[in-house]
Amino acid sequence: MSSESAPRTEQLVLLLTQHQEPLFRYIFSLVACEADARDILQETSLALYRKFDAYDASRPFLPWAYRFAYLQVQKHREKAARSQLLFFSEDVMDLLAHDRERMEPELDQRLQFLDGCLAKLTPQDKELVTSRYAMRQGAEEMMQRFAMSRRTLFRNLELLRQRLHDCVTRQLQSEGLS
């Protein structure tokens, strides 16, 4: 690596780190499997690295990165088509990609509201939600950890999802966003 390319590489690493979550959410909205989305994110990062010299730093990074992600999703779809594992038609995928980009500000706002709503939960309820959805713990492990039956666990998770949904919806309405 030349001394000239080191600052550009650092800039890319900073941008990828800053935008990794929204980029992953964009990709995951276009494919049905989380593992595939993670693989596509890695391929997208490589493509961005290879083409980073063409990036205009005066323009927003994320829309530029979305175009690369979209192309990587297309490549993934071509591979899946050869193995006959296609989930969405190309027209549907194009529509999803366009809608996802258009809705980005609203989705970011919803995530901010969700963080605030999570902060309002009791510590045990927050731990329950975090264990299931952030840490992706399985039901059996959670049943033992929280000393709950399967039925109680899933009932509590459903009630918490509903409370969080209602909280986010109220905040959106109070801000005039829904």
Secondary structure, DSSP 8 states (H G I E B T S, - for coil): --TTHHHHHHHHHHHHHHHHHHHHHHHHTTSS-HHHHHHHHHHHHHHHHHHGGG--TTS-HHHHHHHHHHHHHHHHHHHHHHTT---S-HHHHHHHHHHHHHHHHHHHHHHHHHHHHHHTS-HHHHHHHIIIIIS---HHHHHHHHT--HHHHHHHHHHHHHHHHHHHHHHHHHTT--
